[in-house]
Amino acid sequence: MGKMTEKQWDETIDINLKGTFLLCNAVVPIMKKQKGGKIINIASTAGQRGEPYYSHYAASKGGMIAFTKAIAAELAPSGIIVNCVSPGWVETDMSSHILANRRKLSEINKLIPRGRVASPDEIAGPVVFLASDLANHMVGSVVSVNGGSVLSG
């Protein structure tokens, strides 16, 4: 704190939190008309526990988790099921600059009980599950997918 610009803060909140709101706000009328649907937001462990030096990211993802829970209760009576997946470290373009550093990757892997960063497919699996009929009674859930690095339920 103290070094982040308002522009950096606003940009992250706009993309992660406002973007989630705008997308949900756009699809809900369609889902209500068809009497159902599934919304699965992608949050982050940063939103569950905070993230030093990335408070803007943590706040946006924490807000997304709270938003998911709020609209889940609001929309369930309309047959719209809302949940979110909260990944930890994942091999993506966003993390590639950090994970390319062998020393940093080793440090990160030591913090994950499974001993490694997730692949994108390991995040996609829980998303597919939440989209399936097997998860129809899960409402407002935050599914943590992080190899055990953040144990919250």
Phi and psi restraints in degrees (value plus and minus 20) as a CYANA .aco file:
   2 GLY   PHI      75.0   115.0
   2 GLY   PSI     -35.8     4.2
   3 LYS   PHI    -134.1   -94.1
   3 LYS   PSI     -38.9     1.1
   4 MET   PHI     -93.1   -53.1
   4 MET   PSI     118.6   158.6
   5 THR   PHI    -107.7   -67.7
   5 THR   PSI     138.8   178.8
   6 GLU   PHI     -82.3   -42.3
   6 GLU   PSI     -54.2   -14.2
   7 LYS   PHI     -82.3   -42.3
   7 LYS   PSI     -64.2   -24.2
   8 GLN   PHI     -81.7   -41.7
   8 GLN   PSI     -65.3   -25.3
   9 TRP   PHI     -78.8   -38.8
   9 TRP   PSI     -73.4   -33.4
  10 ASP   PHI     -80.8   -40.8
  10 ASP   PSI     -61.6   -21.6
  11 GLU   PHI     -81.9   -41.9
  11 GLU   PSI     -64.1   -24.1
  12 THR   PHI     -87.9   -47.9
  12 THR   PSI     -64.1   -24.1
  13 ILE   PHI     -83.2   -43.2
  13 ILE   PSI     -61.8   -21.8
  14 ASP   PHI     -82.8   -42.8
  14 ASP   PSI     -65.1   -25.1
  15 ILE   PHI     -89.3   -49.3
  15 ILE   PSI     -74.7   -34.7
  16 ASN   PHI     -98.7   -58.7
  16 ASN   PSI     -65.0   -25.0
  17 LEU   PHI    -114.1   -74.1
  17 LEU   PSI     -72.4   -32.4
  18 LYS   PHI     -84.7   -44.7
  18 LYS   PSI     -58.0   -18.0
  19 GLY   PHI     -80.3   -40.3
  19 GLY   PSI     -61.1   -21.1
  20 THR   PHI     -83.5   -43.5
  20 THR   PSI     -65.5   -25.5
  21 PHE   PHI     -78.2   -38.2
  21 PHE   PSI     -69.2   -29.2
  22 LEU   PHI     -82.1   -42.1
  22 LEU   PSI     -62.2   -22.2
  23 LEU   PHI     -85.1   -45.1
  23 LEU   PSI     -68.3   -28.3
  24 CYS   PHI     -80.6   -40.6
  24 CYS   PSI     -64.0   -24.0
  25 ASN   PHI     -81.1   -41.1
  25 ASN   PSI     -52.8   -12.8
  26 ALA   PHI     -96.0   -56.0
  26 ALA   PSI     -57.0   -17.0
  27 VAL   PHI    -108.2   -68.2
  27 VAL   PSI     -43.7    -3.7
  28 VAL   PHI     -79.0   -39.0
  28 VAL   PSI     -65.7   -25.7
  29 PRO   PHI     -78.9   -38.9
  29 PRO   PSI     -56.7   -16.7
  30 ILE   PHI     -86.9   -46.9
  30 ILE   PSI     -65.5   -25.5
  31 MET   PHI     -85.0   -45.0
  31 MET   PSI     -57.6   -17.6
  32 LYS   PHI     -84.2   -44.2
  32 LYS   PSI     -60.5   -20.5
  33 LYS   PHI     -83.3   -43.3
  33 LYS   PSI     -58.0   -18.0
  34 GLN   PHI    -108.7   -68.7
  34 GLN   PSI     -16.6    23.4
  35 LYS   PHI      43.5    83.5
  35 LYS   PSI      16.7    56.7
  36 GLY   PHI     137.3   177.3
  36 GLY   PSI     149.5   189.5
  37 GLY   PHI     141.6   181.6
  37 GLY   PSI     156.4   196.4
  38 LYS   PHI    -148.5  -108.5
  38 LYS   PSI     115.0   155.0
  39 ILE   PHI    -140.5  -100.5
  39 ILE   PSI     106.0   146.0
  40 ILE   PHI    -146.8  -106.8
  40 ILE   PSI      87.3   127.3
  41 ASN   PHI    -107.6   -67.6
  41 ASN   PSI     132.4   172.4
  42 ILE   PHI    -130.1   -90.1
  42 ILE   PSI      87.9   127.9
  43 ALA   PHI    -115.8   -75.8
  43 ALA   PSI    -157.1  -117.1
  44 SER   PHI    -190.6  -150.6
  44 SER   PSI     133.9   173.9
  45 THR   PHI     -81.0   -41.0
  45 THR   PSI     -45.1    -5.1
  46 ALA   PHI     -80.0   -40.0
  46 ALA   PSI     -52.4   -12.4
  47 GLY   PHI     -97.7   -57.7
  47 GLY   PSI     -36.8     3.2
  48 GLN   PHI    -110.3   -70.3
  48 GLN   PSI     -52.0   -12.0
  49 ARG   PHI    -145.1  -105.1
  49 ARG   PSI     -28.8    11.2
  50 GLY   PHI      67.6   107.6
  50 GLY   PSI     144.3   184.3
  51 GLU   PHI    -170.2  -130.2
  51 GLU   PSI      86.7   126.7
  52 PRO   PHI     -74.5   -34.5
  52 PRO   PSI     119.0   159.0
  53 TYR   PHI      53.4    93.4
  53 TYR   PSI     -21.2    18.8
  54 TYR   PHI    -154.2  -114.2
  54 TYR   PSI      24.6    64.6
  55 SER   PHI     -81.0   -41.0
  55 SER   PSI     -53.6   -13.6
  56 HIS   PHI     -85.2   -45.2
  56 HIS   PSI     -60.8   -20.8
  57 TYR   PHI     -88.1   -48.1
  57 TYR   PSI     -66.4   -26.4
  58 ALA   PHI     -81.1   -41.1
  58 ALA   PSI     -63.3   -23.3
  59 ALA   PHI     -83.8   -43.8
  59 ALA   PSI     -60.7   -20.7
  60 SER   PHI     -86.2   -46.2
  60 SER   PSI     -60.2   -20.2
  61 LYS   PHI     -96.5   -56.5
  61 LYS   PSI     -54.7   -14.7
  62 GLY   PHI     -83.9   -43.9
  62 GLY   PSI     -60.4   -20.4
  63 GLY   PHI     -83.1   -43.1
  63 GLY   PSI     -57.9   -17.9
  64 MET   PHI     -83.9   -43.9
  64 MET   PSI     -59.6   -19.6
  65 ILE   PHI     -83.5   -43.5
  65 ILE   PSI     -66.7   -26.7
  66 ALA   PHI     -84.0   -44.0
  66 ALA   PSI     -61.3   -21.3
  67 PHE   PHI     -81.2   -41.2
  67 PHE   PSI     -64.2   -24.2
  68 THR   PHI     -77.7   -37.7
  68 THR   PSI     -68.0   -28.0
  69 LYS   PHI     -84.0   -44.0
  69 LYS   PSI     -61.4   -21.4
  70 ALA   PHI     -84.0   -44.0
  70 ALA   PSI     -69.3   -29.3
  71 ILE   PHI     -94.3   -54.3
  71 ILE   PSI     -43.6    -3.6
  72 ALA   PHI     -80.9   -40.9
  72 ALA   PSI     -67.2   -27.2
  73 ALA   PHI     -86.8   -46.8
  73 ALA   PSI     -56.8   -16.8
  74 GLU   PHI     -88.3   -48.3
  74 GLU   PSI     -59.8   -19.8
  75 LEU   PHI    -115.7   -75.7
  75 LEU   PSI     -37.7     2.3
  76 ALA   PHI     -75.0   -35.0
  76 ALA   PSI     -61.8   -21.8
  77 PRO   PHI     -80.8   -40.8
  77 PRO   PSI     -40.7    -0.7
  78 SER   PHI    -110.0   -70.0
  78 SER   PSI     -15.8    24.2
  79 GLY   PHI      63.0   103.0
  79 GLY   PSI      -8.5    31.5
  80 ILE   PHI    -120.7   -80.7
  80 ILE   PSI      99.2   139.2
  81 ILE   PHI    -120.8   -80.8
  81 ILE   PSI     103.8   143.8
  82 VAL   PHI    -141.4  -101.4
  82 VAL   PSI     108.7   148.7
  83 ASN   PHI    -164.2  -124.2
  83 ASN   PSI     156.6   196.6
  84 CYS   PHI    -164.8  -124.8
  84 CYS   PSI     135.2   175.2
  85 VAL   PHI    -127.6   -87.6
  85 VAL   PSI     115.9   155.9
  86 SER   PHI    -140.6  -100.6
  86 SER   PSI      69.9   109.9
  87 PRO   PHI     -96.7   -56.7
  87 PRO   PSI     135.6   175.6
  88 GLY   PHI    -113.2   -73.2
  88 GLY   PSI    -159.5  -119.5
  89 TRP   PHI     -85.0   -45.0
  89 TRP   PSI     113.8   153.8
  90 VAL   PHI    -158.1  -118.1
  90 VAL   PSI     122.5   162.5
  91 GLU   PHI     -91.9   -51.9
  91 GLU   PSI      72.9   112.9
  92 THR   PHI    -154.9  -114.9
  92 THR   PSI     154.0   194.0
  93 ASP   PHI     -80.7   -40.7
  93 ASP   PSI     -55.7   -15.7
  94 MET   PHI     -83.6   -43.6
  94 MET   PSI     -54.1   -14.1
  95 SER   PHI    -121.6   -81.6
  95 SER   PSI     -24.6    15.4
  96 SER   PHI     -79.8   -39.8
  96 SER   PSI     -56.1   -16.1
  97 HIS   PHI     -86.4   -46.4
  97 HIS   PSI     -50.2   -10.2
  98 ILE   PHI    -102.3   -62.3
  98 ILE   PSI     -65.5   -25.5
  99 LEU   PHI     -90.4   -50.4
  99 LEU   PSI     -37.2     2.8
 100 ALA   PHI     -90.7   -50.7
 100 ALA   PSI     -41.0    -1.0
 101 ASN   PHI    -102.3   -62.3
 101 ASN   PSI      89.5   129.5
 102 ARG   PHI     -77.3   -37.3
 102 ARG   PSI     -59.3   -19.3
 103 ARG   PHI     -85.4   -45.4
 103 ARG   PSI     -65.4   -25.4
 104 LYS   PHI     -85.2   -45.2
 104 LYS   PSI     -62.6   -22.6
 105 LEU   PHI     -80.1   -40.1
 105 LEU   PSI     -62.7   -22.7
 106 SER   PHI     -81.2   -41.2
 106 SER   PSI     -62.5   -22.5
 107 GLU   PHI     -82.4   -42.4
 107 GLU   PSI     -64.0   -24.0
 108 ILE   PHI     -83.7   -43.7
 108 ILE   PSI     -67.2   -27.2
 109 ASN   PHI     -79.6   -39.6
 109 ASN   PSI     -53.8   -13.8
 110 LYS   PHI     -86.8   -46.8
 110 LYS   PSI     -43.0    -3.0
 111 LEU   PHI    -107.2   -67.2
 111 LEU   PSI     -27.0    13.0
 112 ILE   PHI    -126.7   -86.7
 112 ILE   PSI      96.0   136.0
 113 PRO   PHI     -73.0   -33.0
 113 PRO   PSI     -52.5   -12.5
 114 ARG   PHI     -94.5   -54.5
 114 ARG   PSI     -31.5     8.5
 115 GLY   PHI      64.0   104.0
 115 GLY   PSI      -9.7    30.3
 116 ARG   PHI    -180.6  -140.6
 116 ARG   PSI     140.8   180.8
 117 VAL   PHI     -96.0   -56.0
 117 VAL   PSI     128.4   168.4
 118 ALA   PHI     -94.2   -54.2
 118 ALA   PSI     133.4   173.4
 119 SER   PHI    -109.0   -69.0
 119 SER   PSI     139.2   179.2
 120 PRO   PHI     -76.5   -36.5
 120 PRO   PSI     -56.0   -16.0
 121 ASP   PHI     -82.2   -42.2
 121 ASP   PSI     -50.9   -10.9
 122 GLU   PHI     -93.4   -53.4
 122 GLU   PSI     -37.0     3.0
 123 ILE   PHI    -109.3   -69.3
 123 ILE   PSI     -57.1   -17.1
 124 ALA   PHI     -82.2   -42.2
 124 ALA   PSI     -55.8   -15.8
 125 GLY   PHI     -76.0   -36.0
 125 GLY   PSI     -73.7   -33.7
 126 PRO   PHI     -82.7   -42.7
 126 PRO   PSI     -51.4   -11.4
 127 VAL   PHI     -85.4   -45.4
 127 VAL   PSI     -65.0   -25.0
 128 VAL   PHI     -81.0   -41.0
 128 VAL   PSI     -62.6   -22.6
 129 PHE   PHI     -79.0   -39.0
 129 PHE   PSI     -68.6   -28.6
 130 LEU   PHI     -82.8   -42.8
 130 LEU   PSI     -50.0   -10.0
 131 ALA   PHI     -96.4   -56.4
 131 ALA   PSI     -37.0     3.0
 132 SER   PHI    -104.5   -64.5
 132 SER   PSI     146.9   186.9
 133 ASP   PHI     -87.4   -47.4
 133 ASP   PSI     -38.2     1.8
 134 LEU   PHI     -83.8   -43.8
 134 LEU   PSI     -40.8    -0.8
 135 ALA   PHI    -128.5   -88.5
 135 ALA   PSI       0.2    40.2
 136 ASN   PHI     -82.1   -42.1
 136 ASN   PSI     -43.5    -3.5
 137 HIS   PHI    -119.6   -79.6
 137 HIS   PSI     -13.0    27.0
 138 MET   PHI    -111.4   -71.4
 138 MET   PSI      97.5   137.5
 139 VAL   PHI    -152.6  -112.6
 139 VAL   PSI     101.8   141.8
 140 GLY   PHI      53.0    93.0
 140 GLY   PSI       0.6    40.6
 141 SER   PHI    -101.0   -61.0
 141 SER   PSI     129.1   169.1
 142 VAL   PHI    -134.8   -94.8
 142 VAL   PSI      88.8   128.8
 143 VAL   PHI    -113.1   -73.1
 143 VAL   PSI      91.4   131.4
 144 SER   PHI    -103.2   -63.2
 144 SER   PSI     106.7   146.7
 145 VAL   PHI    -150.3  -110.3
 145 VAL   PSI      69.1   109.1
 146 ASN   PHI    -167.4  -127.4
 146 ASN   PSI      -1.5    38.5
 147 GLY   PHI      46.6    86.6
 147 GLY   PSI      -5.1    34.9
 148 GLY   PHI      74.6   114.6
 148 GLY   PSI     -13.4    26.6
 149 SER   PHI     -94.6   -54.6
 149 SER   PSI     -46.9    -6.9
 150 VAL   PHI    -149.6  -109.6
 150 VAL   PSI      90.2   130.2
 151 LEU   PHI    -119.2   -79.2
 151 LEU   PSI      72.7   112.7
 152 SER   PHI    -156.4  -116.4
 152 SER   PSI     130.2   170.2
